Amino acid sequence: MKKYLSIFLAAFVFSMTGPVSAAETMGVLSFQNPQKELFPTAAEAAADAVTMILMKNRRYALIERSRIDAIISEQSLGATGAVNSSQAAEIGKISGCKYIVIGSITELRQTKGMEKKTRQTCITIGCILGVFPGIIFKAITQTRGNVVGLSLKVVDTVTGQIKYVGTGTGNDDTLEGAFNEAAKNALSKFK
């Protein structure tokens, strides 16, 4: 009796923690990088940052990007580096992913420390009394060393439809930190 109970218990535990179904798998492709000459590894850095944010979500099992890259080169898909939604759906079907993340780097630069930014502010007493709705002005603000902007799409590989679109920017002393912040902001409303 104990033997059957232990087999049943092991099967139950495996079913609860076993492999994730194909309906919950996701792959992240390298991002388009219009500034390859200046930042040659930025496309992979963007994809890595998005992958890390998605891993923290724990809702999806992530497929290794090298597996997806091998499929892309084998099938001659996205040879130019630009992958559209229908190609992403095809890549996802071949790799066994339910969803594929595609995207591009929209901004990538290093700052010199000070920039003019548009800010909206209001005078404290005026806001409390509802007299002043706010004043828009340009202020010189200190920025950290790197600014990154990302735009991404999550494509359903079965239907080819876009499930989610997000954009985000990041600003940090390190390029990695800026990518992480941009990825977090781009995926902030993704569920």
C-alpha positions in Angstrom: 0.0 0.0 0.0 2.8 2.4 0.9 4.4 1.7 -2.5 1.2 2.7 -4.4 0.8 5.7 -2.2 4.4 6.9 -2.9 3.9 6.4 -6.7 0.6 8.3 -6.6 2.2 11.1 -4.6 5.2 11.3 -7.0 2.9 11.4 -10.0 0.8 14.1 -8.4 3.9 16.2 -7.6 5.2 15.8 -11.1 1.9 16.9 -12.6 2.0 20.0 -10.5 5.6 20.9 -11.3 6.1 19.1 -14.6 6.8 20.5 -18.0 5.0 23.6 -19.0 2.5 23.1 -21.9 3.2 24.6 -25.3 0.3 27.1 -24.7 2.5 28.8 -22.1 5.9 29.0 -23.9 7.4 32.1 -25.2 10.5 33.1 -27.2 12.3 36.4 -27.4 14.1 37.3 -30.7 17.0 39.7 -30.9 15.8 43.2 -31.3 16.3 45.4 -34.4 19.3 47.7 -33.8 19.5 50.7 -36.2 22.9 51.6 -34.6 24.9 48.4 -35.1 28.0 50.3 -35.9 28.1 52.2 -32.6 26.5 49.5 -30.4 27.0 46.1 -32.0 25.7 44.0 -29.1 22.7 46.1 -28.3 20.2 43.8 -30.0 21.1 40.9 -27.8 21.3 43.1 -24.7 17.7 44.3 -25.3 16.5 40.7 -25.8 18.3 39.6 -22.7 16.7 42.4 -20.6 13.2 41.5 -21.9 13.9 37.8 -21.2 14.9 38.6 -17.6 11.7 40.6 -17.0 9.6 37.8 -18.4 11.4 35.2 -16.3 10.4 37.1 -13.2 6.8 37.0 -14.4 6.9 33.1 -14.2 3.8 32.8 -16.2 5.6 31.6 -19.3 8.4 29.1 -19.9 11.0 30.8 -22.1 12.6 29.0 -25.0 16.4 29.5 -25.3 17.2 32.2 -27.9 20.0 30.1 -29.5 17.4 27.5 -30.4 15.2 30.1 -32.1 18.2 31.7 -33.8 19.2 28.3 -35.2 15.6 27.9 -36.6 15.8 31.4 -38.2 19.1 30.7 -39.9 18.0 27.2 -41.0 14.7 28.5 -42.5 16.3 31.7 -43.9 13.8 33.8 -42.0 14.6 37.3 -41.0 17.9 37.3 -42.8 17.9 41.1 -42.8 17.4 41.2 -39.0 13.8 42.5 -39.3 11.1 40.0 -38.5 7.4 40.9 -39.0 4.4 39.4 -37.2 3.8 36.7 -39.7 7.4 35.6 -39.7 7.4 35.6 -35.9 4.3 33.4 -36.0 6.1 31.0 -38.3 9.2 30.9 -36.1 7.1 30.3 -33.1 5.3 27.4 -34.7 8.5 25.7 -35.7 10.2 26.3 -32.3 7.1 25.2 -30.3 6.5 28.7 -28.8 2.9 29.9 -28.3 4.2 33.5 -28.2 7.1 35.3 -29.8 8.5 38.7 -28.7 9.8 40.9 -31.5 11.0 44.5 -31.1 13.4 47.3 -31.9 15.6 49.7 -30.2 14.1 53.1 -30.7 16.7 55.2 -28.8 20.2 54.4 -27.8 22.6 57.1 -26.7 25.0 58.2 -24.0 24.4 61.4 -22.2 26.7 64.1 -21.0 25.0 64.6 -17.7 22.6 67.5 -18.2 19.6 67.8 -20.6 16.6 70.0 -21.2 13.4 68.2 -20.4 9.8 69.3 -20.5 8.4 69.1 -17.0 4.9 69.9 -15.6 4.7 71.3 -12.1 2.3 73.2 -10.0 2.6 75.6 -7.2 1.7 73.7 -3.9 -0.8 76.2 -2.5 -2.4 76.7 -5.9 -2.8 72.9 -6.4 -4.4 72.5 -3.0 -6.9 75.2 -3.6 -7.4 74.2 -7.2 -6.4 77.6 -8.5 -3.4 76.7 -10.7 -3.7 73.5 -12.9 0.0 73.5 -13.5 2.8 75.2 -15.3 4.7 73.6 -18.1 8.3 74.6 -18.4 11.6 73.3 -19.7 14.1 72.5 -16.9 17.7 71.4 -17.1 17.8 68.1 -15.3 20.7 65.8 -14.6 20.6 62.5 -16.5 22.6 59.4 -15.9 25.0 58.0 -18.5 22.9 56.0 -20.9 19.4 56.3 -22.4 17.6 53.4 -24.0 14.2 53.2 -25.7 12.5 49.9 -26.6 9.4 49.1 -28.6 8.2 45.5 -28.6 5.3 43.3 -29.7 4.1 39.9 -28.4 2.8 37.8 -31.3 0.5 34.8 -30.8 2.0 32.2 -33.1 -1.3 30.3 -33.6 -3.3 33.2 -34.9 -0.5 35.6 -36.0 -2.3 38.4 -34.0 -0.4 40.9 -31.8 -1.3 40.2 -28.2 0.6 43.1 -26.7 2.4 46.3 -27.8 4.7 48.2 -25.4 7.3 50.9 -25.3 9.6 52.0 -22.6 12.7 54.0 -21.9 15.5 53.6 -19.4 18.1 55.8 -18.0 21.0 54.5 -16.0 24.7 54.8 -15.3 25.3 51.5 -17.0 24.0 50.4 -20.4 22.7 47.1 -18.9 20.8 49.0 -16.3 19.2 51.3 -18.9 18.2 48.2 -21.0 16.7 46.6 -17.8 14.7 49.7 -17.0 13.5 50.1 -20.6 12.4 46.5 -20.7 10.6 46.8 -17.4 8.7 49.9 -18.6 7.9 48.3 -21.9 6.4 45.2 -20.2 4.8 47.1 -17.3 1.2 46.3 -18.5 1.8 42.9 -20.0 0.0 40.0 -18.3 
